[in-house]
Amino acid sequence: MGKKASMNDSNTLFDVVERILDKGLAINADISISIAGTELLGIRIRAALASFETAAKYGMEFPTGINQGLAAWQEAMESKENCPGCGKRQLVEKLLKEGCPWCGWISARAKLIQQAG
């Protein structure tokens, strides 16, 4: 049997935009105008919409010179994971060594470091 949709299942515009930026969206289109088999106009469209983190993860590149100077691009290149406690994105090393600053979740490795110190 199908599942009934409830009020909590609806997506807001924010949810849709967040999902697109998280997963990425690519558009590829080839448009050509021909008359009697002769191509008069050809257009190729390649567009991608993603967060810096998603773009870095999938190896997308910006035109030369753009991505090197952006702090957001360099930050996106650092490894991040969701905290098991609250789900917020954190740097992997910080999460493993210090724990989550948002919810207080502490990894087994961080507990060992605290006990040793």
C-alpha positions in Angstrom: 0.0 0.0 0.0 1.1 3.6 -0.7 2.2 5.9 2.1 0.0 8.9 2.7 1.8 12.3 2.5 1.6 14.3 5.7 2.2 17.9 6.5 5.8 17.1 7.6 6.7 15.5 4.2 6.3 18.8 2.2 9.4 20.4 0.9 10.0 24.1 1.2 12.0 26.1 -1.3 14.9 26.2 1.2 14.9 22.3 1.3 14.9 22.1 -2.5 17.8 24.6 -2.8 19.7 22.9 -0.1 19.3 19.5 -1.7 20.4 20.9 -5.2 23.5 22.5 -3.7 24.3 19.4 -1.7 23.9 16.9 -4.6 24.6 19.2 -7.5 22.7 19.8 -10.7 24.2 19.6 -14.2 22.5 20.8 -17.4 23.9 19.7 -20.8 22.1 20.9 -24.0 23.0 20.9 -27.6 20.8 23.1 -29.8 21.2 23.4 -33.6 19.2 25.2 -36.2 19.4 23.6 -39.7 17.8 24.3 -43.0 17.9 21.6 -45.7 20.5 19.6 -43.8 22.8 22.6 -43.4 23.5 23.6 -39.9 23.2 27.4 -39.6 23.6 27.8 -35.8 24.9 25.4 -33.1 24.9 26.1 -29.4 26.3 23.9 -26.7 25.2 24.7 -23.1 27.0 23.2 -20.1 26.0 24.4 -16.7 26.5 23.1 -13.2 24.9 24.3 -10.0 26.5 23.1 -6.7 28.0 24.2 -3.5 31.8 24.6 -3.4 32.0 21.5 -1.3 30.0 19.4 -3.8 32.0 20.8 -6.7 35.3 20.0 -5.0 34.0 16.5 -4.1 33.2 15.7 -7.8 36.2 17.4 -9.3 34.4 20.2 -11.0 36.6 23.1 -12.0 36.1 26.8 -12.4 37.8 28.8 -15.1 41.5 29.3 -14.5 42.4 31.7 -11.7 39.0 31.7 -10.0 39.1 28.8 -7.6 42.6 29.4 -6.3 41.8 32.7 -4.6 38.5 31.8 -3.0 38.6 31.0 0.7 35.3 29.1 0.3 36.9 26.8 -2.3 39.9 26.0 -0.1 37.6 25.3 2.8 35.5 23.0 0.7 38.6 21.0 -0.2 39.0 20.0 3.5 37.4 16.7 4.5 34.1 17.1 6.4 31.5 14.7 7.8 28.2 14.9 9.6 28.3 14.7 13.4 26.6 11.5 14.6 25.0 13.4 17.4 23.5 16.4 15.7 24.2 15.9 12.0 26.0 19.2 11.5 29.0 19.3 9.1 32.4 19.4 10.8 36.0 18.9 9.8 36.8 15.2 10.2 40.0 15.8 12.1 38.3 18.2 14.5 35.4 15.9 15.0 37.6 12.9 15.7 40.2 14.7 18.0 38.0 17.2 19.8 34.4 16.2 19.3 31.4 18.3 18.1 31.3 21.9 19.4 27.5 22.1 18.7 26.1 19.1 20.6 29.0 17.9 22.7 29.3 14.5 21.0 32.8 13.0 21.6 34.4 10.3 19.6 36.2 7.4 21.2 39.5 8.8 19.9 38.8 12.2 21.6 37.9 10.4 24.9 41.3 8.6 24.8 43.1 11.9 24.1 41.3 13.6 27.0 42.1 10.7 29.4 45.8 10.6 28.3 46.2 14.4 28.7 
